[in-house]
Amino acid sequence: MRSISILDYGLGNVGSVFRMIEKVGGTAIKISTSEEVQQAEKIILPGVGHFDHGVRLLQEKGLVTAIQTVAKQGTPILGICLGMQLLFDNSEEGAATGLGLISGKVIKFNDPTKALRIPHMGWNEVDVQKKNPLIPSHIEQTTKPRFYFVHSYHAVCQNIEDVLATVHYGTDVTAAVSRGNIYGAQFHPEKSHRFGMDMIKRFVEL
């Protein structure tokens, strides 16, 4: 089983992701340099916090070009929470340019009625929109997958076929994405018990 490299750039929930990979039988290593990115077999890009801050930290460590290069070469990459948002072109949360691995933008929840609590926080079922290797649909496993969310911004894909799963919070919003070897989860699989464990295990076994 190949090792999973967790990108430790200063904004990620690295410890929890590391432990989850080990728990499902994978080998986890922490990486933080462009050279390590280029050598990685699979990469998880975690993240919690502000979009521009995340981009700036990646830039300061010289990681942006390295990530874009290995993505084009076919290295599987999984972005989690802010890590998923960084896969996109840009965000309303700031002015920085994202990694551009998934076409689209990240926008703030807009609820004129003020009925929604922001940030969106807690457990929600997701609706899988297409066949994929990481999250089986409720048809495949008889129950809807359920994950833990904490976010105030959500991604809008330019190409609808990039949407892997949606969650309903006022309206249907993107919960997970995939394009080729690039995957993203707005939720926290490392905090999502059996469904999260299953997703991480499937990424380990890709």
N, C-alpha and C positions, 0 to 999 in steps of 0.2 A: 504494500500500500504506500503510495507516494506521500511525501510530507506536505503540509499546508503552511505557507509563510504568512504570518500576520503582520501587516504593515504598522509599525509602531512609530507614529510621527507626532505624537503628543496630544492627540484628541480622541483616542479610541478607548473603548472598553476592552482593552487587550486581555486582561487577566481572565475575565469570564469567557471570552471566546476561546482562549488557550485551553482552559479547563474543559470546555464542552467538546473540543476536538479530541482531547485525550480520552474523555469519557466514552466517546463513540468508537474508540479504537484507532484513531488517527495519530499521526506524529506532528506536533505543532512546533514551529520555530518563530521567533520574533525577528523581524528584519527592519532596517531603517536607512539603508543606503541604496543608491541607484544600482550599484554592482550586485547587491543581493536581490534586488527586484529582477534584474536581468537573468539571474541564475535560478529564480524560483520556479517550481513546477506548477503550483497553484497559489493564488494570492487572495487573502481576505483583507478588505479595506474597511475597518470599523470607523466609527466616528460619532461624537456627541458634541454639539455646540453650534457655532456660527459658521455659515457657509464661507464667507470671506476669510475668516481666520483659518479654516481648514485648507483652503487653497493656498494661503500665504505660507503655512507651515510646509506644505508639499513643495512649494516653489523654493523656499529657503533651504530645503534638504536636497534639492535637485532631483526630485522624484517625478515631476509631472511628465517630462519627456520619456523617462524610463517606463512609466506605467503605460503611456500611449504606445510606445514601441512594442512592449511585450503583448499588449492587447491585440495589436495588428498581427503579431506572430502566432496568435492562437492560445496563449496562456489563459487558463480559466481564472476569472476574477469575480469575486463576490463582494459587493459593497453593502454595508449594513448601516441603516439609519442615516446619519449625515454622510456616511461613506457611499450610500446609494445616491444621495442628492449630488455629490461631487462628480458622479459619472455623467451628469447632464451638462448642457452648454452654459447655463447661467441660473441665477436665482434672484427673486425679488428681495431676498434677505441682504443683498449687497451688490457690489458692482464688478466683482471678480469674474473671470472666465473659468468655467469648470473644465473637466477633462474631455468633454465632448465625445464620450464613448457611446452614449445614448442620446439621440437627437431630441431636444425638448428643453423645457425650463421648469424651475421649481417656483411655486407661488404660495402665498400665504392663504390660509383658510379664510374665506370671505362669507360671513354670516350676518347679513343686515338685521335679522330678527334677534340676534344675540342669544338665541336658544342653545347654541352649541357651546360647550365648554372648550376653551382653547388654552393650553395644548390638548389635542386629542390624546387621552391617556387611558390605558387599560386594555382588557382582553377583547378581541373581536374575531369573529369568523371571517374568513376571506373566501371570495369566489374565484376559483382558478379559471382563467380565460383561455388557456391553450395547453396542449400536451407539452410537458417539459420534464427534465430529469430530476428536478429538485422538490416539487410539491405536487403530490398526486391530487387529483380532483376528488370531490366527495363521491363521485360515481365510482372511482377506482377503489376507494377505501371506506365507503358506506357512511362516512361522517365528514362534515366540513372541517378543514384544518382551521386551527384557532391560534392566534399569536398575540404577543404583548406589544402594544404601540405606545410611543411617547414622541409626539411631534406637533409643531405649529405650522409647518410648511409641507406641501405635498407636490409630487412631481406630475407634470403633464407631458406625456410622450407626443412627439410630433407624428410618429408612426404608430397607429393603434396596434399593429402586430407586435410591438415591443412590450405591450402590457401583458405580464404573466398572471397577475392576480389583482383584484380590486377589493376594497373594503368600503362598506357604506357608513359614512359619517356626515349626515346632512345630505350628501349626495355620494355617488360612487367615485372614489378616488383611488389612485394607483397605490397598491400595497406591495407589489413586486414587479420587476421587469426582467426581460432577457432579450439579448440579441447575440446570436452566435455563442461565443465563449464568455460573454459578459452577462453577469447576473446582479440583481440588486434587490434588497429587502428593506422596505421602510420600517418594518417592525424589528424587534430584537429576537432572533431565533435562539440566542444564547440564554434568554430569559423566558423562553416559551415552552418549557417542559418537553413533553413527548413529541409534539409536532415540531418544535425547534430542533430537538435532538435528531429527529428523522431527517430534517432538511440538511443539517450539518453533516450527518452521516452520508447522505446522498452526494453532497459536494465533495466530501473526502474520497468517495468511491468513483467519482466521475472518470 
